[in-house]
Amino acid sequence: MDNLLLPGERIDELQRNGYRIIQNSKGFCFGMDAVLLSGFARVKKGERAVDLGCGTGIIPILLEAKTEGTHFTGLEIQKTSADMARRSVEMNGLSEKISIAEGDIKDALSMFGKASFDVVTSNPPYMTGKHGLVNPDEPKAIARHEVLCTLEDVITAAAGLLREGGRFYMVHRPFRLAEIMTVMVKYRLEPKRMKLVHPFADREPNMVLLEGLKGGRSRITVEKPLIVYKEPGVYTDEIYDIYGY
């Protein structure tokens, strides 16, 4: 197993199907947002899904564990992250169910073809421009800030990759909600489900989970909010269920 690891890397347990993932703490490690997105997204039996900006492969691996989808693809622009994702897929014996492609989200349509997926997921960079940006070349900066792709790039790609009636799932920040919905509607990804995530019951939300339907009619369901902590350091039962404990 050690021959799968490069210097500075570690193997983390995912609490699902005995799956594990390779990460490097100096790079960008997956967070709760990716896990919550994998719990919110729905991939039905026989469907094909792609995750745009898959990082080290967390969302395709968790979706394979949690759903009955036929095949899962991850697209990642950073070579080191894509390489870690491929090794994690191999380590879990999932090479026939999960494919990792290295490339730019802006090239996704030419890479995979129009209307080639039933489901698209994405945990894109949240921050615009150079807000709080220290080093635009660092893996963490690329994952958190719109350095290499914008919100519109992600939604444009998702709209092109989805078949008519296909579904788009994204986790983002509530402060950009008006912009997110405007761009989704522009590209015919009609917002259908929304769930706000609050760190504590008495705090304002710091994440939003969204589902868009390609070519859907205008009607959205706002689901009951998800509360992360009962008290400092203690997750709510719903969070433990999503994580698989």
VENNOR-V445450 format. One record per pair of residues at least 24 apart in sequence whose ideal C-beta (glycine too) atoms are under 7 Angstrom apart, sorted by sequence separation. I is the first residue (numbers start at 1). GAP is how many residues later the second one is. If there is no record, write none. Layout:
BEGIN
I_GAP ; I_GAP
END
This chain:
BEGIN
34_24 ; 38_24 ; 43_24 ; 44_24 ; 46_24 ; 51_24 ; 74_24 ; 76_24 ; 192_24 ; 30_25 ; 34_25 ; 38_25 ; 50_25 ; 56_25 ; 72_25 ; 124_25 ; 189_25 ; 30_26 ; 43_26 ; 55_26 ; 71_26 ; 72_26 ; 73_26 ; 74_26 ; 75_26 ; 76_26 ; 77_26 ; 188_26 ; 190_26 ; 194_26 ; 201_26 ; 28_27 ; 35_27 ; 61_27 ; 77_27 ; 124_27 ; 188_27 ; 190_27 ; 198_27 ; 200_27 ; 30_28 ; 38_28 ; 56_28 ; 57_28 ; 73_28 ; 75_28 ; 151_28 ; 155_28 ; 159_28 ; 184_28 ; 190_28 ; 192_28 ; 193_28 ; 194_28 ; 195_28 ; 56_29 ; 151_29 ; 155_29 ; 159_29 ; 191_29 ; 192_29 ; 194_29 ; 196_29 ; 197_29 ; 198_29 ; 199_29 ; 200_29 ; 64_30 ; 75_30 ; 124_30 ; 159_30 ; 180_30 ; 193_30 ; 195_30 ; 198_30 ; 199_30 ; 54_31 ; 57_31 ; 61_31 ; 152_31 ; 156_31 ; 158_31 ; 174_31 ; 177_31 ; 195_31 ; 197_31 ; 56_32 ; 57_32 ; 122_32 ; 151_32 ; 155_32 ; 23_33 ; 61_33 ; 64_33 ; 75_33 ; 22_34 ; 64_34 ; 155_34 ; 173_34 ; 174_34 ; 21_35 ; 173_35 ; 21_36 ; 122_36 ; 171_36 ; 172_36 ; 21_37 ; 61_37 ; 60_38 ; 120_38 ; 171_38 ; 21_40 ; 170_40 ; 120_41 ; 19_42 ; 120_42 ; 169_42 ; 57_43 ; 106_43 ; 168_43 ; 105_44 ; 117_44 ; 167_44 ; 168_44 ; 116_45 ; 117_45 ; 118_45 ; 167_45 ; 16_46 ; 19_46 ; 54_46 ; 114_46 ; 124_46 ; 126_46 ; 167_46 ; 14_47 ; 106_47 ; 115_47 ; 119_47 ; 126_47 ; 14_48 ; 17_48 ; 105_48 ; 109_48 ; 115_48 ; 118_48 ; 119_48 ; 120_48 ; 121_48 ; 122_48 ; 123_48 ; 165_48 ; 166_48 ; 16_49 ; 105_49 ; 108_49 ; 112_49 ; 117_49 ; 165_49 ; 16_50 ; 119_50 ; 164_50 ; 165_50 ; 109_51 ; 163_51 ; 164_51 ; 53_52 ; 105_52 ; 109_52 ; 162_52 ; 27_53 ; 52_53 ; 108_53 ; 27_54 ; 159_55 ; 52_56 ; 81_58 ; 80_59 ; 24_60 ; 23_61 ; 78_61 ; 22_62 ; 50_62 ; 59_62 ; 59_64 ; 78_64 ; 22_65 ; 22_66 ; 21_67 ; 50_67 ; 49_68 ; 52_68 ; 22_69 ; 48_69 ; 49_69 ; 53_69 ; 48_70 ; 49_70 ; 50_70 ; 51_70 ; 52_70 ; 53_70 ; 20_71 ; 47_71 ; 51_71 ; 53_71 ; 77_71 ; 20_72 ; 47_72 ; 49_72 ; 19_73 ; 43_76 ; 41_78 ; 41_80 ; 4_83 ; 37_84 ; 37_86 ; 4_87 ; 55_88 ; 34_89 ; 33_90 ; 52_102 ; 52_105 ; 52_106 ; 28_111 ; 50_111 ; 27_112 ; 28_112 ; 28_115 ; 42_125 ; 41_128 ; 40_129 ; 37_132 ; 37_134 ; 36_135 ; 33_138 ; 40_155 ; 36_161 ; 40_169 ; 36_171 ; 37_172 ; 36_173 ; 33_174 ; 39_203 ; 36_206 ; 35_207 ; 35_208 ; 15_228 ; 16_228 ; 15_229 ; 15_230
END
